Amino acid sequence: MARGKPKRTASKRTKAKAKGKKTAKTAKTAKIAKPIELYYWPTPNGFKISIMLEECRLPYVLKPVNISKGEQFNPDFLKISPNNRMPAIVDPQGPGGRPISIFESGAILQYLGRKTGKFYPADERARVEVEQWLFWQMGGVARSSPANTPLQTWRWSAGSTAGSGRGRTSTNSRTCSDGSKR
């Protein structure tokens, strides 16, 4: 019997692909590709979440909820966001591989940061630093854009932290969550 190269056979994965079957690897890839659903209306808080999703390079689909038409009160949306506010997300690959819905933009930002490991450090001191600024901006920046109501005008003026520059001066000497200096 002559010795030669052993006969090469196709791997199980190659055979499965040829037959159109999903292999463990292709099933896992398909699972990763499911986009997060972003229930959205163009508000400051909605912009924060879409920016974070882009920066984290997470696939997502926009699900517009027209707040001027009262769509945030629809029963299906209230299952996702019981406080009837924008934005909200549904992550089909939440903790344990099970879907999770999250409302409130601060909670969403924390979740996405922890999920991806981006902009949300594991070190407790660094994480507290990020959370301080996250909660500061949740209470001030989103509600501080110029508008025509007296309260919004005051918030944007020198009477407000957001308008007074106090936040800007205190960030000048800080280290960012990625380790860079401001």
Sine and cosine of phi, psi and omega as CSV:
sin_phi,cos_phi,sin_psi,cos_psi,sin_omega,cos_omega
0.00,0.00,0.80,-0.60,-0.05,-1.00
-0.99,0.16,0.63,-0.78,0.05,-1.00
-1.00,0.00,0.71,-0.71,0.05,-1.00
-0.54,-0.84,-0.18,-0.98,0.05,-1.00
-0.93,0.37,0.64,-0.77,0.05,-1.00
-0.91,0.41,0.52,-0.85,0.00,-1.00
-0.93,0.38,0.79,-0.62,-0.01,-1.00
-1.00,0.07,0.72,-0.70,0.07,-1.00
-0.89,-0.45,0.46,-0.89,0.01,-1.00
-0.94,0.35,0.59,-0.81,0.03,-1.00
-0.94,0.33,0.23,-0.97,0.03,-1.00
-0.87,0.49,-0.62,0.79,-0.02,-1.00
-0.90,0.44,-0.70,0.72,-0.01,-1.00
-0.90,0.44,-0.67,0.74,0.02,-1.00
-0.90,0.44,-0.68,0.74,-0.01,-1.00
-0.90,0.43,-0.65,0.76,0.02,-1.00
-0.89,0.45,-0.65,0.76,-0.01,-1.00
-0.89,0.45,-0.54,0.84,0.00,-1.00
-1.00,0.03,-0.07,1.00,0.02,-1.00
1.00,0.10,0.21,0.98,0.00,-1.00
-1.00,0.05,0.45,-0.89,0.08,-1.00
-0.99,0.12,0.69,-0.72,0.10,-1.00
-0.99,-0.14,0.11,-0.99,0.03,-1.00
-0.85,0.52,-0.64,0.77,-0.02,-1.00
-0.94,0.35,-0.71,0.71,-0.01,-1.00
-0.94,0.34,-0.54,0.84,0.06,-1.00
-0.91,0.42,-0.65,0.76,0.01,-1.00
-0.91,0.41,-0.66,0.75,0.03,-1.00
-0.89,0.45,-0.68,0.74,0.01,-1.00
-0.89,0.45,-0.60,0.80,0.00,-1.00
-0.91,0.42,-0.63,0.77,0.00,-1.00
-0.92,0.38,-0.52,0.85,-0.14,-0.99
-0.98,0.21,-0.12,0.99,-0.01,-1.00
-0.90,0.43,0.82,-0.57,-0.06,-1.00
-0.98,0.21,0.47,-0.88,0.15,-0.99
-0.96,0.27,0.64,-0.76,0.06,-1.00
-1.00,-0.05,0.86,-0.51,0.02,-1.00
-0.97,-0.26,0.95,-0.33,0.07,-1.00
-0.99,0.12,0.89,-0.45,-0.39,-0.92
-0.62,-0.78,0.54,-0.84,0.28,-0.96
-0.62,-0.79,0.54,-0.84,-0.10,-0.99
-0.94,0.34,0.99,0.14,0.06,-1.00
-0.86,-0.51,0.26,-0.96,0.05,-1.00
-0.81,0.59,-0.67,0.74,0.00,-1.00
-0.94,0.35,-0.56,0.83,0.08,-1.00
-0.90,0.44,-0.65,0.76,0.04,-1.00
-0.88,0.47,-0.63,0.77,-0.01,-1.00
-0.84,0.54,-0.69,0.73,-0.06,-1.00
-0.95,0.31,-0.67,0.74,0.01,-1.00
-0.91,0.42,-0.59,0.81,0.06,-1.00
-0.90,0.43,-0.70,0.71,0.00,-1.00
-0.89,0.46,-0.68,0.73,0.03,-1.00
-0.87,0.49,-0.66,0.75,0.04,-1.00
-0.90,0.43,-0.73,0.68,-0.03,-1.00
-0.89,0.45,-0.56,0.83,0.02,-1.00
-0.99,0.11,-0.06,1.00,-0.01,-1.00
0.83,0.56,0.67,0.74,0.05,-1.00
-0.99,-0.11,0.70,-0.71,0.05,-1.00
-0.94,0.34,0.65,-0.76,0.03,-1.00
-0.48,-0.88,0.34,-0.94,0.10,-0.99
-0.82,-0.57,0.66,-0.75,0.05,-1.00
-0.99,0.15,0.72,-0.69,0.09,-1.00
-0.86,-0.51,1.00,0.00,-0.06,-1.00
-0.88,0.48,0.68,-0.73,0.09,-1.00
-0.80,-0.60,0.97,-0.25,-0.11,-0.99
-0.97,0.24,0.97,-0.23,-0.05,-1.00
-0.96,0.29,-0.37,0.93,0.04,-1.00
-0.96,0.29,-0.32,0.95,0.07,-1.00
-0.98,-0.20,0.03,1.00,0.03,-1.00
0.98,0.20,0.30,0.95,-0.04,-1.00
-0.90,0.43,-0.31,0.95,0.02,-1.00
-0.94,0.34,-0.17,0.99,0.03,-1.00
-0.99,-0.13,0.00,1.00,0.04,-1.00
-0.89,0.45,0.67,-0.74,-0.03,-1.00
-0.81,0.58,-0.61,0.80,0.00,-1.00
-0.91,0.42,-0.63,0.77,0.03,-1.00
-0.95,0.33,-0.59,0.81,0.00,-1.00
-0.90,0.43,-0.38,0.92,0.10,-1.00
-0.93,0.37,-0.49,0.87,-0.01,-1.00
-1.00,0.01,-0.68,0.73,-0.04,-1.00
-0.77,-0.64,1.00,0.04,-0.08,-1.00
-0.90,0.44,-0.26,0.97,0.07,-1.00
-1.00,-0.04,0.15,0.99,0.05,-1.00
0.80,0.61,0.61,0.79,-0.02,-1.00
-0.87,-0.49,0.37,-0.93,0.09,-1.00
-1.00,-0.06,0.47,-0.88,-0.21,0.98
-1.00,-0.01,0.07,-1.00,0.13,-0.99
-0.52,-0.86,0.40,-0.92,0.05,-1.00
-0.74,-0.67,0.39,-0.92,0.24,-0.97
-0.82,-0.57,0.87,-0.50,0.05,-1.00
-0.98,-0.22,0.94,-0.35,-0.02,-1.00
-0.91,0.41,-0.36,0.93,0.08,-1.00
-0.93,-0.38,0.87,0.49,0.03,-1.00
-0.97,0.26,-0.22,-0.97,0.01,-1.00
-0.82,0.58,0.69,-0.73,-0.02,-1.00
0.94,0.34,0.23,0.97,0.01,-1.00
0.98,0.22,0.15,0.99,-0.01,-1.00
-0.97,-0.26,0.54,-0.84,0.00,-1.00
-0.86,0.50,0.54,-0.84,0.06,-1.00
-0.62,-0.78,0.65,-0.76,0.11,-0.99
-0.95,-0.32,0.62,-0.79,-0.05,-1.00
-0.68,-0.74,0.73,-0.68,0.09,-1.00
-0.86,-0.51,0.19,-0.98,-0.11,-0.99
0.97,0.23,0.86,-0.51,-0.13,-0.99
-0.88,0.48,-0.59,0.80,0.04,-1.00
-0.89,0.46,-0.69,0.72,0.03,-1.00
-0.90,0.43,-0.62,0.79,0.02,-1.00
-0.91,0.42,-0.70,0.71,0.01,-1.00
-0.88,0.48,-0.68,0.73,0.05,-1.00
-0.88,0.48,-0.73,0.69,-0.01,-1.00
-0.86,0.51,-0.75,0.66,-0.02,-1.00
-0.90,0.44,-0.61,0.80,0.05,-1.00
-0.89,0.45,-0.70,0.72,0.03,-1.00
-0.93,0.38,-0.64,0.77,-0.04,-1.00
-0.88,0.48,-0.68,0.73,-0.10,-1.00
-0.99,-0.11,-0.32,0.95,-0.08,-1.00
0.98,0.21,0.19,0.98,-0.01,-1.00
-0.97,-0.25,0.70,-0.71,0.07,-1.00
0.91,0.42,0.14,0.99,-0.04,-1.00
-0.62,-0.79,1.00,-0.03,-0.15,-0.99
-0.92,0.39,0.41,-0.91,0.06,-1.00
-0.99,0.15,-0.51,0.86,0.01,-1.00
-0.91,0.42,0.77,-0.64,-0.10,-1.00
-0.86,0.51,-0.71,0.71,-0.01,-1.00
-0.88,0.48,-0.70,0.71,0.00,-1.00
-0.92,0.39,-0.61,0.79,0.01,-1.00
-0.91,0.40,-0.64,0.77,0.05,-1.00
-0.88,0.47,-0.65,0.76,0.04,-1.00
-0.87,0.50,-0.71,0.71,0.02,-1.00
-0.90,0.44,-0.70,0.72,-0.04,-1.00
-0.90,0.43,-0.58,0.81,0.05,-1.00
-0.84,0.54,-0.75,0.66,-0.03,-1.00
-0.95,0.30,-0.55,0.83,0.06,-1.00
-0.87,0.49,-0.76,0.65,-0.04,-1.00
-0.94,0.34,-0.54,0.84,0.06,-1.00
-0.88,0.48,-0.74,0.67,-0.04,-1.00
-0.95,0.32,-0.49,0.87,0.03,-1.00
-0.89,0.45,-0.61,0.79,-0.03,-1.00
-1.00,0.05,-0.28,0.96,-0.11,-0.99
-0.84,-0.54,-0.81,0.59,-0.17,-0.99
-0.92,0.40,-0.72,0.69,-0.06,-1.00
-0.90,0.45,-0.55,0.84,-0.04,-1.00
-1.00,-0.07,0.12,0.99,-0.12,-0.99
-0.95,-0.32,0.22,0.98,0.00,-1.00
-0.96,0.29,0.51,-0.86,-0.01,-1.00
-0.85,0.53,0.69,-0.72,0.01,-1.00
-0.46,-0.89,-0.04,-1.00,-0.09,-1.00
-0.99,-0.16,0.05,1.00,0.03,-1.00
-1.00,-0.01,0.50,-0.87,-0.01,-1.00
-0.85,0.53,-0.65,0.76,-0.02,-1.00
-0.91,0.42,-0.71,0.70,0.00,-1.00
-0.92,0.40,-0.59,0.81,0.05,-1.00
-0.90,0.44,-0.68,0.73,0.03,-1.00
-0.89,0.46,-0.70,0.71,-0.02,-1.00
-0.87,0.50,-0.58,0.81,-0.03,-1.00
-0.99,0.13,-0.26,0.97,-0.05,-1.00
-1.00,0.10,-0.12,-0.99,-0.01,-1.00
-0.90,0.43,-0.27,0.96,0.02,-1.00
-0.97,0.24,-0.11,0.99,-0.08,-1.00
-0.92,-0.39,0.55,-0.83,0.06,-1.00
-0.86,0.52,-0.67,0.74,-0.04,-1.00
-0.91,0.42,-0.59,0.80,-0.03,-1.00
-1.00,0.03,-0.28,0.96,-0.13,-0.99
-1.00,0.08,-0.23,0.97,-0.01,-1.00
1.00,-0.03,-0.10,1.00,-0.01,-1.00
-0.87,0.49,-0.62,0.79,0.03,-1.00
-0.92,0.40,-0.62,0.78,-0.02,-1.00
-0.92,0.40,-0.67,0.74,-0.06,-1.00
-0.94,0.35,-0.55,0.83,-0.02,-1.00
-0.97,0.24,-0.29,0.96,0.03,-1.00
-1.00,0.07,-0.26,0.97,-0.08,-1.00
-0.87,0.49,-0.53,0.85,-0.06,-1.00
-0.97,-0.22,0.18,0.98,-0.08,-1.00
-1.00,-0.01,0.42,-0.91,0.14,-0.99
-1.00,-0.06,0.73,-0.69,0.00,-1.00
-0.97,0.25,0.25,-0.97,-0.04,-1.00
-0.88,0.47,-0.37,0.93,0.04,-1.00
-1.00,0.00,0.07,1.00,0.05,-1.00
1.00,-0.10,-0.19,0.98,0.00,-1.00
-0.98,0.19,0.34,-0.94,0.03,-1.00
-1.00,-0.09,0.53,-0.85,0.09,-1.00
-1.00,-0.01,0.00,0.00,0.00,0.00
